[in-house]
């Protein structure tokens, strides 16, 4: 909502940025100044406290796309010739003085008050002011329902608002794609969820939101996707991941083992002799298909330690332990820890 101050304050100069600065530059400038003048850093410094408030006010307007647009329009109108100064003895007419003759006001003792939402004392609404100036009703010239912009031009029909929706998908449906239905304004909307959709991803359906004014388009339906966890498979980008248990003998001697895939089939992978736990084995083309490309299946080796040993197995391991009596597997670990 525009206020009288917008004609008098240069929020861009307050933040030290040009008028065409993007959102990132505005945010960076605000953070720098807010840190510099924060009361915790400048306790008792009245000038810094005032600057901190001014910086916060400027950022609150310029960081909001709608408020920034309205502010730019108000400032452009002011630069175009409309100058508003505060009232006072010997000075020019104030913001309210300029409009005091409209709506029945005639002299200094009779002014029309413009407020927001009919609440006394609220900040003046630029749409109300300009609408009354040009004879409009309800803040728009000629009673036009579309509204009034700060240049004095009527607004066209307004597009409908966006509608937010959420959908929770099983892991398998998120990978392969599925169909979901939603109810928007009493109407049922069915849409295809594309294969490979990610947890937290937003899908925008154009024109499926709330209806706009006559002659204007509808808003959009924005769907936020939540993907359930799978008991076996995970996801890393377009790759699927799985923990692959192998026995100590398979890891030590090497073996060919089967790996499950998301479609229920099994593929064979070769475990090389001496494979350590944590090594990742890659199965090409068994991941997530998205945008015409398919990821891989990544099988991470998990070596199983036997819980029960036969006498023969225990004897074999004891012989192995005796053969490795001079081997310290943690020597390198300690050496690196000392660096």
JOKAUR-V67729 format. One line per field, one symbol per residue. ss: DSSP state (H for helix, E for strand, L for the rest). phi: phi as a letter, one per 30 degrees, with the letter a starting at -180 (. if undefined). psi: psi as a letter, one per 20 degrees, with the letter a starting at -180 (. if undefined). A space follows every 50 residues. Layout:
ss->???
phi->???
psi->???
This chain:
ss->LLLHHHHLLLHHHHHLLLLLLLHHHHHHHHHHHHHHHLLLLLLLLHHHHH HHHHHHHHHHHHLLHHHHHHHHHHHHHHHLLLLLLLLLLLLLLLHHHHHL LLLLLLLLLLLLLLLLLLLLLLLLLHHHHHHHHLLLELLEHHHLLLLELL LLLELLLLLLLLEEEEEEELHHHHHHLEEEEEEELLEEEEEEELLLLLLL LEEEELLLLLLLLLLLLLLLEEEEEEELLLLLLEEELLEEEEEEEEEHHH HHHLEEEEEELLLLLEEEEEELLLLLLLLEEEELLLLLEELLEELLEEEE EEEELLLLLLHHHHHHHHHHHHHLLLLLLLHHHHHHHLL
phi->.dbeeddcccdddedibddcddedddddddddddddcdedcbeicddddd dddddddddddddcedddddddddddddddkdcbbddldicdddedeecd dcijdbbddbbcccbciicdidddceddddddecidciibdiidddjbcd djcdddecddddccbbbccdeddddcjabbbbcbhiccccbddddidcdi dccccdiccddcdejcdddccccccccddcdccbbbicccbadcdbdddd ddcjacbcbdcddjdbbcbccdeidddjdccccdiccccahibbdccccc dbddcddbcddddddddddddddcdcccdcddedddddd
psi->pqrhhhiipnhghgikqrijqrhghggggghghgghjphhhlpiohghgg hggggggghhghiogghgggghgghhgghihopprqrrpirrqaghhhjh iqkiqgahjoqppprpjjpqirqqphggghghgjjrpkjqpjjpiiapri ijqqqrqpqqqqppqqppqqgghhgiqapqqqookiqpppqpoqqjqqpi qpppopjjbqqaqpiqrraqoopppppqqqigqapncjqqqqpopqrhgg hgiqrprqpqrhjirqqpqpoqpjpqqiqpppopjkbpppkiqparpoop popppphpprggghhghhhghhhkhjpoijghghghhi.
